[in-house]
């Protein structure tokens, strides 16, 4: 018996991802979300951030030998994870999941895959429950690893805001995946003339805990290195 609607369509995830990345609606949502965050003084959450998170999430799962289909869904989640910010910062992850459903249906994703992307988008906020699967875990790690001075919109104001100061102090950021050792390492170089390492922990401790939980879901240990010193 033939099924109807979304469940009738066989997914071609690689093709779907290409279509998603070229979706005018998705691109407009990302643009408007970033404009809102710019208006309230937040760091960059636009195409630079979404592209990095999408590619990093994909890379994490590929390096750990997950199926390409899983990696492609993690990439889709990374691309869309911040679109809810166009409706306000509060609950942006939940609004983003609902908006992502609309976009993913439009470009032809299957319902089961849409649900998994929605779950990942909700879970990417570190205070939101248990990390349910590899897609969500990869998104958490990819998102939290993007700490870099290029995200700061106004370097002249870094003395006024700790988030801007910590991001601007981060001159290098790299997420290393070592599958043989079951290790995921976040390597940061921080200019301590701009921000002390303790400030990083003041605002990012909950993010590092989330990274540790995400790595555990992927069967790995998470380690943080700042200026070549292991801190977690």
C-alpha positions in Angstrom: 0.0 0.0 0.0 1.4 3.4 -1.0 2.0 5.9 1.8 1.1 9.5 1.4 2.8 12.9 2.2 6.4 13.1 3.5 6.7 9.5 4.4 6.2 8.6 0.7 9.4 10.4 -0.3 12.7 8.5 -0.2 15.3 10.8 1.2 18.6 11.6 -0.7 20.3 13.3 2.2 23.3 14.6 0.3 21.0 16.1 -2.3 18.6 17.4 0.4 21.5 19.1 2.2 22.5 20.9 -1.0 18.9 22.0 -1.5 18.7 23.1 2.1 21.8 25.3 1.9 20.4 27.0 -1.2 16.9 27.6 0.3 16.0 31.2 0.1 13.8 30.9 3.1 16.5 29.3 5.2 19.0 31.9 4.2 16.5 34.7 5.0 15.8 33.2 8.4 19.5 33.0 9.2 20.0 36.6 8.0 17.1 38.0 10.0 18.1 36.1 13.1 21.6 37.5 13.0 20.2 41.0 12.4 18.2 40.8 15.6 21.1 39.6 17.6 23.2 42.4 16.2 20.6 44.9 17.3 20.7 43.6 20.9 24.5 43.5 20.9 25.2 39.7 20.6 28.1 38.2 18.8 27.8 37.0 15.2 25.4 34.2 14.6 25.1 34.5 10.8 26.3 32.6 7.8 29.9 32.4 9.1 28.8 30.7 12.3 26.1 28.5 10.7 28.5 27.3 8.0 31.3 26.5 10.5 28.9 24.7 12.9 27.3 22.7 10.0 30.6 21.6 8.6 32.1 20.8 12.0 29.1 18.7 13.1 29.4 16.7 9.9 33.1 16.3 10.4 32.7 15.0 13.9 30.4 12.2 12.9 32.4 11.2 9.8 35.7 11.1 11.8 34.0 8.8 14.3 32.7 6.5 11.5 29.0 7.3 11.8 26.9 6.8 8.7 26.9 9.6 6.1 23.2 9.9 6.7 23.8 10.8 10.3 26.5 13.3 9.4 24.3 14.9 6.9 21.5 15.4 9.4 24.0 16.9 11.9 25.0 19.3 9.1 21.4 20.3 8.5 20.9 20.9 12.2 24.0 23.0 12.3 22.9 25.1 9.4 19.5 25.9 11.0 20.2 25.8 14.7 20.0 29.5 15.4 17.2 30.7 13.1 14.8 31.0 16.1 16.7 34.1 17.2 14.8 36.2 14.7 11.8 35.8 17.1 13.8 36.8 20.1 16.6 35.3 22.2 14.5 33.7 24.8 13.5 30.2 23.8 15.2 30.7 20.4 16.1 27.0 20.4 12.4 25.9 20.6 11.2 28.4 18.1 14.1 27.5 15.9 13.0 23.8 15.9 9.5 24.8 14.8 10.8 27.0 12.0 13.3 24.3 10.9 10.4 21.9 10.5 8.8 24.3 8.1 12.0 24.7 6.1 12.9 21.0 6.0 9.4 20.0 4.9 9.6 22.5 2.1 12.9 21.1 0.8 11.7 17.5 1.0 13.2 15.9 4.1 11.4 12.9 5.5 9.4 13.3 8.7 11.6 11.0 10.8 14.7 13.0 9.8 13.0 16.3 10.5 12.2 15.2 14.0 15.8 14.3 14.7 17.0 17.7 13.5 14.3 19.5 15.6 15.5 17.5 18.6 19.1 18.6 18.0 18.2 22.2 17.7 16.3 22.2 21.0 19.1 20.4 22.8 21.9 22.7 21.5 21.1 25.0 24.4 23.1 23.4 27.2 20.4 23.6 29.9 17.9 21.6 27.8 17.7 18.1 29.1 19.5 14.9 28.0 21.4 14.6 24.7 19.4 11.9 22.9 21.6 10.9 20.0 24.7 11.4 17.9 23.2 14.2 15.8 22.4 16.3 18.9 25.8 15.5 20.4 27.6 16.6 17.2 25.6 19.9 17.1 26.4 20.7 20.8 30.1 20.2 20.3 30.3 22.1 17.0 28.3 25.0 18.3 30.2 25.4 21.6 33.6 25.1 19.8 33.1 28.2 17.7 34.8 30.7 20.0 36.8 33.2 18.0 37.5 36.9 17.7 35.9 37.0 14.2 32.5 36.7 15.9 32.9 40.1 17.7 31.1 42.9 15.9 32.7 45.9 17.6 36.2 45.2 18.9 36.3 48.7 20.4 33.6 47.7 22.9 35.3 44.5 24.3 36.0 46.1 27.6 32.3 46.6 28.1 31.1 43.0 27.7 32.6 39.8 29.0 31.2 37.6 26.1 32.8 39.9 23.5 36.0 40.1 25.5 36.4 36.3 25.7 35.6 35.8 22.1 37.9 38.6 21.0 40.7 37.1 23.1 40.4 33.8 21.3 42.8 34.0 18.4 42.7 30.3 17.5 40.1 27.6 18.0 40.3 24.0 16.8 38.2 21.0 17.5 40.3 17.8 17.1 38.7 14.4 16.8 41.0 11.4 17.6 38.9 8.3 16.9 41.6 5.8 17.8 41.9 7.3 21.3 38.2 8.1 21.6 39.1 11.7 22.3 37.5 15.0 21.3 39.8 18.0 22.1 39.0 21.7 22.0 42.2 23.7 21.6 42.0 27.4 22.2 44.6 30.1 22.1 43.6 33.1 24.3 45.4 36.4 24.4 45.5 36.9 28.2 46.2 40.6 27.6 42.6 40.9 26.5 40.9 38.4 28.8 42.1 36.1 31.5 41.4 32.4 31.3 39.2 32.6 34.4 36.8 34.8 32.5 36.4 32.0 29.9 35.2 29.7 32.7 32.9 32.4 34.2 30.7 32.3 31.1 31.5 29.0 29.4 31.5 26.5 32.2 28.0 25.2 31.4 29.1 24.9 27.8 32.1 22.8 28.7 29.9 20.5 30.8 27.5 20.1 27.8 30.5 19.3 25.6 31.6 16.6 28.0 28.1 15.1 28.0 28.0 15.2 24.2 31.3 13.5 23.9 30.1 10.7 26.2 27.1 10.1 23.9 29.6 9.7 21.1 31.7 7.2 23.2 34.5 9.7 23.6 36.2 11.8 26.3 36.2 15.6 26.0 39.3 17.6 26.8 39.8 21.3 26.8 43.2 22.9 26.2 43.9 26.7 26.6 47.3 28.0 25.6 48.6 24.4 25.4 47.6 23.6 29.0 44.9 21.0 29.7 42.2 22.5 31.9 39.4 19.9 31.6 
